[in-house]
Amino acid sequence: MGRLKGKRCFITGAGQGIGEATTRRWVVEGATVTASDLDAGHLHKLEEITGQKTYQLDVADPAAVAAVAAEVGAIDVLFNCAGYVHQGTALSTPLEEWDKTFAINSRGVFLVCEAFLPGMIEAGGGSIINMSSIASSEMGVANRFAYGASKAAVIGLTKCLAADFIKEGIRCNAICPATVDSPSLQGRINDTPDPVAARAAFIARQPMGRIGKPEEIAEVATYLACDLSEYMTGQAIVLDGGMHL
């Protein structure tokens, strides 16, 4: 352990699922972790995990993002983990849901990167990790029209940011999971007429015959955050249980 000793890290969407698992892992690895989440109900838990001040943050709000970044100061690692899943096709996605999906999943990543990049550059570089999805430019997934489009944008943003700031010591990579167990997933399952069948369908999408664990994604995020991945940038890393073999 201790791969992140001395690293200053900031995580969005840290309140549950992948964000929480990564927050816990990074603390164990020796990092100083500042966590944020839209849901204020998660903040006390995050403070107990990190021992640091936490922030309620809407990543789609430019003023809020700028204010938090100014208070947090320079960091070494940024993990854009906040996200929103809309279910629907091109014919069942209201414009407001399209806008909300892109505001959180794409615009939010841009705003947080924009806010923290100057400090990272001034400090000599760092690692940015963006949460994308297998439902993106990696592959089309039924009933994920807005979500897949927004996550494809994250991959494009990641590659462009990596190219633009490589000379300043900034690395930027994206993680593209398939189905991962989380309270968010369980909530979507519970909203269906037949939760048992819905969960079975989610599992069946992965040829491995199971869904991913948040801790498995956190392990990849830890690798991307630490110095062992210094030679990697501009990549979209797929963890999908064989979903698009």
For each residue, the residues with C-beta under 8 A, 3 or more apart:
1: 28 29 30
2: 5 29 30
3: 29 30 222 225 226 227 228
4: 7 9 26 29 30 31 77 222 225 226
5: 2 29 30 31
6: 30 31
7: 4 26 30 31 32 76 77 225 226
8: 31 32 34 74 75 76 77
9: 4 26 31 32 33 34 75 76 77 78 79 225
10: 33 34 35 36 72 75 77 78 79 116
11: 14 19 22 23 26 33 34 35 36 79 81
12: 19 36 37 57 59 79 80 81 82 108 112
13: 18 19 36 37 38 59 80 81 82 83 131
14: 11 19 20 22 23 35 36 37 42 46 54 81
15: 19 20 35 37 38 39 41 42 43 45 46
16: 19 20 37 42 182 183 184
17: 20 21 180 181 182 183 184 185 214
18: 13 21 22 81 131 177 180 182 214 217 218 221
19: 11 12 13 14 15 16 22 23 35 37 79 81 82
20: 14 15 16 17 23 24 42 45 46 49 214
21: 17 18 24 25 213 214 215 217 218
22: 11 14 18 19 25 26 79 81 214 217 218 221 222
23: 11 14 19 20 26 27 33 35 46 49 50
24: 20 21 27 28 49 218
25: 21 22 28 29 215 218 219 221 222
26: 4 7 9 11 22 23 29 31 33 77 222 225
27: 23 24 31 33 49 50 51
28: 1 24 25
29: 1 2 3 4 5 25 26 222 226
30: 1 2 3 4 5 6 7
31: 4 5 6 7 8 9 26 27 77 225
32: 7 8 9 50 52
33: 9 10 11 23 26 27 49 50 52
34: 8 9 10 11 50 52 53 54 55 72 75
35: 10 11 14 15 19 23 46 49 50 52 54 55
36: 10 11 12 13 14 54 55 56 57 68 82
37: 12 13 14 15 16 19 40 42 43 46 54 56 57 82
38: 13 15 56 57 58 59 82
39: 15 42 56
40: 37 43 56
41: 15 44
42: 14 15 16 20 37 39 45 46
43: 15 37 40 46 47 54 55 56
44: 41 47 48
45: 15 20 42 48 49
46: 14 15 20 23 35 37 42 43 49 50 54
47: 43 44 50 51 52 53 54
48: 44 45 51
49: 20 23 24 27 33 35 45 46
50: 23 27 32 33 34 35 46 47 54
51: 27 47 48
52: 32 33 34 35 47
53: 34 47
54: 14 34 35 36 37 43 46 47 50
55: 34 35 36 43 68 72
56: 36 37 38 39 40 43
57: 12 36 37 38 61 64 65 68 82
58: 38 61 64
59: 12 13 38 65 80 82 104 107 108 109 111 112
60: 103 104 107 108 111
61: 57 58 64 65 111
62: 65 66 111
63: 66 67
64: 57 58 61 67 68
65: 57 59 61 62 68 69 108 111 112 115
66: 62 63 69 70 115
67: 63 64 70 71
68: 36 55 57 64 65 71 72 115
69: 65 66 72 112 115 116 119
70: 66 67 73 115
71: 67 68
72: 10 34 55 68 69 75 116
73: 70 119
74: 8 119 120 122 123
75: 8 9 10 34 72 78 116 119 120 123 126
76: 7 8 9 120 123 126 127
77: 4 7 8 9 10 26 31 126 127 128 129 225
78: 9 10 75 112 113 116 120 126 127 128 129
79: 9 10 11 12 19 22 129 131 221 225
80: 12 13 59 108 109 112 113 128 129 130 131
81: 11 12 13 14 18 19 22 131
82: 12 13 19 36 37 38 57 59 104 108 131
83: 13 104 105 131
84: 100 101 104 105 147
85: 144 147 184 188
86: 93 97 98 100 101 144 145 146 147
87: 143 144 147 188
88: 92 93 97 143 145 146
89: 92 93 142 143 145
90: 93 145
91:
92: 88 89
93: 86 88 89 90 97 98 145 146
94: 97 98
95: 98 99
96: 99 100
97: 86 88 93 94 100 101 146
98: 86 93 94 95 101 102 146
99: 95 96 102 103
100: 84 86 96 97 103 104
101: 84 86 97 98 104 105 146 147 149 150
102: 98 99 105 106 107 146 149 150 153
103: 60 99 100 106 107 108
104: 59 60 82 83 84 100 101 107 108 150
105: 83 84 101 102 108 109 147 150 151 153 154
106: 102 103 109 110 150 153 154 157
107: 59 60 102 103 104 110 111
108: 12 59 60 65 80 82 103 104 105 111 112
109: 59 80 105 106 112 113 130 154 157
110: 106 107 113 114 157
111: 59 60 61 62 65 107 108 114 115
112: 12 59 65 69 78 80 108 109 115 116
113: 78 80 109 110 116 117 128 130 157 161 172
114: 110 111 117
115: 65 66 68 69 70 111 112
116: 10 69 72 75 78 112 113 119 120
117: 113 114 120 121 128 165 170
118: 121 122
119: 69 73 74 75 116 122 123
120: 74 75 76 78 116 117 123 125 126 128 170
121: 117 118 124 125 165 168 169 170
122: 74 118 119
123: 74 75 76 119 120 126
124: 121 169
125: 120 121 168 169 170 171
126: 75 76 77 78 120 123 169 170 171
127: 76 77 78 170 171 172 173 224 225 229
128: 77 78 80 113 117 120 158 161 170 171 172 173
129: 77 78 79 80 172 173 174 175 221 224 225
130: 80 109 113 154 157 158 172 173 174 175
131: 13 18 79 80 81 82 83 154 174 175
132: 136 138 151 152 154 155 158 174 175 176 236
133: 136 138 147 148 151 176 177 178
134: 138 139 141 176 177 178 238 240 243 244
135: 138 139 140 141 144 147 148 151
136: 132 133 139 148 151 152 154 155 176 236
137: 152 155 156 236
138: 132 133 134 135 155 176 236 238 244
139: 134 135 136 243 244
140: 135 148
141: 134 135 144 148
142: 89
143: 87 88 89
144: 85 86 87 135 141 147 148
145: 86 88 89 90 93 148 149
146: 86 88 93 97 98 101 102 149 150
147: 84 85 86 87 101 105 133 135 144 150 151
148: 133 135 136 140 141 144 145 151 152
149: 101 102 145 146 152 153
150: 101 102 104 105 106 146 147 153 154
151: 105 132 133 135 136 147 148 154 155 176
152: 132 136 137 148 149 155 156
153: 102 105 106 149 150 156 157
154: 105 106 109 130 131 132 136 150 151 157 158 174
155: 132 136 137 138 151 152 158 159 174 176 236
156: 137 152 153 159 160
157: 106 109 110 113 130 153 154 160 161
158: 128 130 132 154 155 161 162 172 173 174 234 236
159: 155 156 162 163 172 234 236
160: 156 157 163 164
161: 113 128 157 158 164 165 170 172
162: 158 159 165 166 170 171 172 173 233 234
163: 159 160 166 234
164: 160 161
165: 117 121 161 162 168 169 170 172
166: 162 163 170 171 233
167:
168: 121 125 165
169: 121 124 125 126 165
170: 117 120 121 125 126 127 128 161 162 165 166 233
171: 125 126 127 128 162 166 224 229 230 232 233
172: 113 127 128 129 130 158 159 161 162 165 233 234
173: 127 128 129 130 158 162 224 229 232 233 234 235 236 237
174: 129 130 131 132 154 155 158 235 236 237
175: 129 130 131 132 217 220 221 224 236 237 239
176: 132 133 134 136 138 151 155 236 237 238 239 240
177: 18 133 134 180 212 217 239 240
178: 133 134 205 206 211 212 239 240 241 243
179: 185 202 203 205 206 211 212 241 243
180: 17 18 177 185 211 212 213 214 216 217
181: 17 185 186 211 212 213 214
182: 16 17 18 185 186 214
183: 16 17 186 187
184: 16 17 85 187 188
185: 17 179 180 181 182 188 189 202 211
186: 181 182 183 189 190
187: 183 184 190 191
188: 85 87 184 185 191 192 198
189: 185 186 192 195 198 199 202
190: 186 187 195
191: 187 188
192: 188 189 195 197 198
193:
194: 197 198
195: 189 190 192 198 199
196: 199 200
197: 192 194 200 201
198: 188 189 192 194 195 201 202
199: 189 195 196 202 203
200: 196 197 203 204
201: 197 198 204 205
202: 179 185 189 198 199 205 211
203: 179 199 200 206 209 210 211
204: 200 201 209
205: 178 179 201 202 243
206: 178 179 203 209 210 211 212 240 241 242 243
207: 241 242 243 245
208: 241 242
209: 203 204 206 241
210: 203 206 241
211: 178 179 180 181 185 202 203 206 241
212: 177 178 179 180 181 206 216 217 239 241
213: 21 180 181 216 217
214: 17 18 20 21 22 180 181 182 217 218
215: 21 25 218 219
216: 180 212 213 219 220 239
217: 18 21 22 175 177 180 212 213 214 220 221 239
218: 18 21 22 24 25 214 215 221 222
219: 25 215 216 222 223
220: 175 216 217 223 224 237 239
221: 18 22 25 79 129 175 217 218 224 225
222: 3 4 22 25 26 29 218 219 225 226
223: 219 220 226 228 229
224: 127 129 171 173 175 220 221 229 232 237
225: 3 4 7 9 26 31 77 79 127 129 221 222 229
226: 3 4 7 29 222 223 229
227: 3 230
228: 3 223
229: 127 171 173 223 224 225 226 232
230: 171 227
231:
232: 171 173 224 229 235
233: 162 166 170 171 172 173
234: 158 159 162 163 172 173
235: 173 174 232
236: 132 136 137 138 155 158 159 173 174 175 176
237: 173 174 175 176 220 224
238: 134 138 176 244
239: 175 176 177 178 212 216 217 220
240: 134 176 177 178 206 243 244
241: 178 179 206 207 208 209 210 211 212
242: 206 207 208 245
243: 134 139 178 179 205 206 207 240
244: 134 138 139 238 240
245: 207 242
